[in-house]
Amino acid sequence: MADNSEADPPAHGSHLFMLRIWPEELGHGQTEWRAKVQHVSSGEARYFRDWPALEAFVEGLLWGGGSEGARSGR
């Protein structure tokens, strides 16, 4: 049996992301949601304060355009 100790590369058209979402206390009883999304195979990760910026980052990775233009989400 072959040794599969390393993860197989993703199937064509398949991507794996890790997403972490948490509440950030701002003080005075205010909370803001924060997020970190990481593209597992490349290791590229960004932090976000709003959903549209996170969505743009992921779409950039999916469609091969990288994350340029999505960096303002931090």
CYANA upper distance limits for C-alpha pairs under 8 A (distance plus 0.5 A):
  4 ASN  CA      8 ASP  CA      8.19
  9 PRO  CA     41 SER  CA      8.42
 10 PRO  CA     14 SER  CA      6.14
 10 PRO  CA     15 HIS  CA      6.95
 10 PRO  CA     16 LEU  CA      8.35
 15 HIS  CA     39 HIS  CA      8.06
 15 HIS  CA     40 VAL  CA      8.43
 15 HIS  CA     41 SER  CA      8.35
 15 HIS  CA     62 LEU  CA      7.91
 16 LEU  CA     39 HIS  CA      6.71
 16 LEU  CA     40 VAL  CA      6.15
 16 LEU  CA     41 SER  CA      7.67
 17 PHE  CA     37 VAL  CA      7.15
 17 PHE  CA     38 GLN  CA      5.98
 17 PHE  CA     39 HIS  CA      5.15
 17 PHE  CA     40 VAL  CA      5.98
 18 MET  CA     37 VAL  CA      6.18
 18 MET  CA     38 GLN  CA      5.65
 18 MET  CA     39 HIS  CA      7.10
 18 MET  CA     40 VAL  CA      7.14
 19 LEU  CA     35 ALA  CA      7.55
 19 LEU  CA     36 LYS  CA      6.26
 19 LEU  CA     37 VAL  CA      5.03
 19 LEU  CA     38 GLN  CA      7.05
 20 ARG  CA     35 ALA  CA      5.98
 20 ARG  CA     36 LYS  CA      5.65
 20 ARG  CA     37 VAL  CA      6.99
 21 ILE  CA     33 TRP  CA      7.44
 21 ILE  CA     34 ARG  CA      6.22
 21 ILE  CA     35 ALA  CA      4.85
 21 ILE  CA     36 LYS  CA      7.09
 22 TRP  CA     33 TRP  CA      6.25
 22 TRP  CA     34 ARG  CA      5.98
 22 TRP  CA     35 ALA  CA      6.93
 23 PRO  CA     31 THR  CA      6.67
 23 PRO  CA     32 GLU  CA      6.17
 23 PRO  CA     33 TRP  CA      4.98
 23 PRO  CA     34 ARG  CA      6.63
 24 GLU  CA     31 THR  CA      5.99
 24 GLU  CA     32 GLU  CA      5.65
 24 GLU  CA     33 TRP  CA      6.38
 24 GLU  CA     34 ARG  CA      7.01
 25 GLU  CA     29 GLY  CA      8.11
 25 GLU  CA     30 GLN  CA      6.74
 25 GLU  CA     31 THR  CA      5.13
 25 GLU  CA     32 GLU  CA      7.08
 26 LEU  CA     30 GLN  CA      5.82
 26 LEU  CA     31 THR  CA      5.97
 26 LEU  CA     32 GLU  CA      7.39
 27 GLY  CA     31 THR  CA      7.96
 32 GLU  CA     49 ARG  CA      8.13
 33 TRP  CA     49 ARG  CA      6.92
 33 TRP  CA     50 ASP  CA      8.29
 34 ARG  CA     47 TYR  CA      7.86
 34 ARG  CA     48 PHE  CA      6.26
 34 ARG  CA     49 ARG  CA      5.31
 34 ARG  CA     50 ASP  CA      7.83
 35 ALA  CA     47 TYR  CA      6.16
 35 ALA  CA     48 PHE  CA      5.54
 35 ALA  CA     49 ARG  CA      6.94
 35 ALA  CA     54 LEU  CA      8.46
 36 LYS  CA     45 ALA  CA      7.43
 36 LYS  CA     46 ARG  CA      6.22
 36 LYS  CA     47 TYR  CA      4.91
 36 LYS  CA     48 PHE  CA      6.67
 37 VAL  CA     45 ALA  CA      6.12
 37 VAL  CA     46 ARG  CA      6.29
 37 VAL  CA     47 TYR  CA      7.17
 37 VAL  CA     54 LEU  CA      7.94
 38 GLN  CA     43 GLY  CA      6.69
 38 GLN  CA     44 GLU  CA      6.14
 38 GLN  CA     45 ALA  CA      4.61
 38 GLN  CA     46 ARG  CA      7.19
 39 HIS  CA     43 GLY  CA      5.90
 39 HIS  CA     44 GLU  CA      5.93
 39 HIS  CA     45 ALA  CA      6.84
 40 VAL  CA     44 GLU  CA      7.95
 46 ARG  CA     71 ARG  CA      7.98
 46 ARG  CA     74 ARG  CA      7.55
 47 TYR  CA     73 GLY  CA      7.50
 47 TYR  CA     74 ARG  CA      5.74
 48 PHE  CA     53 ALA  CA      7.31
 48 PHE  CA     54 LEU  CA      6.56
 48 PHE  CA     73 GLY  CA      5.46
 48 PHE  CA     74 ARG  CA      5.29
 49 ARG  CA     53 ALA  CA      8.43
 49 ARG  CA     73 GLY  CA      6.86
 49 ARG  CA     74 ARG  CA      6.96
 50 ASP  CA     54 LEU  CA      7.17
 50 ASP  CA     73 GLY  CA      7.25
 51 TRP  CA     55 GLU  CA      6.55
 52 PRO  CA     56 ALA  CA      6.65
 53 ALA  CA     57 PHE  CA      6.78
 53 ALA  CA     70 ALA  CA      6.36
 53 ALA  CA     71 ARG  CA      8.33
 53 ALA  CA     72 SER  CA      7.70
 53 ALA  CA     73 GLY  CA      5.35
 54 LEU  CA     58 VAL  CA      6.89
 54 LEU  CA     70 ALA  CA      7.93
 54 LEU  CA     73 GLY  CA      7.26
 55 GLU  CA     59 GLU  CA      6.63
 56 ALA  CA     60 GLY  CA      6.55
 56 ALA  CA     67 SER  CA      8.35
 56 ALA  CA     70 ALA  CA      6.26
 57 PHE  CA     61 LEU  CA      6.98
 57 PHE  CA     66 GLY  CA      8.26
 57 PHE  CA     67 SER  CA      5.71
 57 PHE  CA     68 GLU  CA      8.47
 57 PHE  CA     69 GLY  CA      8.43
 57 PHE  CA     70 ALA  CA      5.44
 57 PHE  CA     71 ARG  CA      8.05
 58 VAL  CA     62 LEU  CA      6.68
 58 VAL  CA     67 SER  CA      8.16
 59 GLU  CA     63 TRP  CA      6.55
 60 GLY  CA     64 GLY  CA      6.57
 60 GLY  CA     65 GLY  CA      5.32
 60 GLY  CA     66 GLY  CA      5.45
 60 GLY  CA     67 SER  CA      5.70
 60 GLY  CA     68 GLU  CA      8.09
 60 GLY  CA     70 ALA  CA      8.28
 61 LEU  CA     65 GLY  CA      6.61
 61 LEU  CA     66 GLY  CA      5.38
 61 LEU  CA     67 SER  CA      6.67
 67 SER  CA     71 ARG  CA      7.27
